[in-house]
Amino acid sequence: MSHSDQTAGDATEPHTIPFITHGSYPRRVGNRVHPLVDSGPAFRRICEAVEHAQHSVWFTVTFIATDFQMPDGRGTLFDVLDRAVERGLDVRVIFWRPNPESSGYGQTFAGTPADFEWLAARGSRFSARWDRAPRAFCHHQKCWLIDAGQPAETTFVGGINPTFAIVEPGHVDGEPRHDVYVEITGPCASDVHHNFVQRWNETSERTQALGVYGPQGHSALAFPTRSSEPCGPSVVQIQRNVHADCYREAHAAADSEAYPIAAGERSITDQYLLAIQAARRSIYLENQALPVPTIASALEDALKRGVAVVLLLPGEPEGYVAQWRLKPESKPFFDQIEALGRYANFTLAGIAGPTRSGGRRYVYVHAKLMLVDDAWMTIGSCNLHANSLFGHSEMNATVWDPDAVRELRCQLFLEHLGEDTRHLDDVSALQLYQRIARDNETRWQAGDFNWNGLACSLNPQTYGEAQDRLHP
């Protein structure tokens, strides 16, 4: 069945966000989606799914700490995997192996001789393969697949790394980070299954001495031949960014057509642009990075159409942003961001939680999501910087379901604004976000930390400059 066949009737539907027709996976009906906000709820639910699995646990990971503790005393992530193996499950992991050009991105489990010795010493018996990406890019997908191909199959797609301490919503202890996963059950789970098989079978290091581990490390996997049964109301499309020449097996996803993956894929990047260009009322973004000029330009066009836009970023961005601010050649990039700030319907914001000493500190925004018109959303691993959009391997789940989108919007705004926005439409809710964020920023400047919620406005004209404000 072609991609267009699966969406017959679109021409007569009311306004909707266009979908991608040239990616690996079609838009599929009959899914159940459950967004999971922040690492505590996300990893708690993932652990529950692992503990109830009957056949297999597979996942892909980029950054990982061997001492990362899963919620509720479950021990490390490796402890969780080892217990699943002890129950007789097929447990497989695809680890990213950095190149010299990408070795400083974050903490990884790169499959060094010391890593293999560590696994052997603890008696770990799960299976693993290591995968490089081209040049300075990385395999940035973060997805879990439980009971692949079985009736109880479920998947998790998002961007949370098992590196920092677990964060419960509303807490700012340790190194607080705001992030999101989404659980997907239904036909689209088979596409996450297809992605795992495609990657596993063609991992770059599979023929290397330190490229595989465990009893099934050398065994290939079979592609899924049919989609999981429908089980919910959401229309979902699994989308990817994949660099050219990472994989060559153009095996068709279930009930779909073969996609020439050897040439690469950019369905996430293209979908972002399609959604922004189609927005009529509201755009709400959470991202770790400032948008590249192509995305920023599309956002400005939306603002000119009267669309309300809120962009949530880290209040204290990574150090490279301040370095870019000092380079004359980066001025056009920041000019594009500063231009957004000249529109009354645009809000640049961060979130900051109360500290034990009575002050406020920024919560690092690591989420990668966008909500449009209270009807469409995308959640996944893809940042809005050039590496994610044009080089890394990424995976997002894109959802057409007004009820699910509105539910997530209300959940996020309750956390960020301290206000229930269920009685508000999307535009009114974003206008409330703007008012509360600006009021909280005024209070912070005056040394008043008694806020409503967590949101505070940021200045697009100076974003990324060295911070001189104290945060008691």
Secondary structure, 3 states (H helix, E strand, C coil): CCCCHHHCCHHHCCCCCCCCCCCCCCCEEEEEEEEEECHHHHHHHHHHHHHHCCCEEEEEECCCCCCCECCCCCCEHHHHHHHHHHCCCEEEEEEECCCHHHCCCCCCCCCCHHHHHHHHHHCCCCEEEEECCCCCCCECCEEEEECCCCCCCEEEEECCCCCCCCCCCCCCCCCCEECEEEEEECCCHHHHHHHHHHHHHCCCCCCCCCCEECCCCCCCCCCCCCCCCCCCCEEEEEEEEECCCCCCCCCCCCCCCCCCHHHCEEHHHHHHHHHHHHCCCEEEEECCCCCCHHHHHHHHHHHHCCCEEEEECCCCCCHHHHHHHCCHHHHHHHHHHHHHCCCCCEEEEEEEEECCCCCEEEEEECCCEEEECCCEEEEECCCCCHHHHHCCEEEEEEEECHHHHHHHHHHHHHHHHCCCCCCCCHHHHHHHHHHHHHHHHHHHHCCCCCCCCCEEECCCCCCCCCCCCCCC
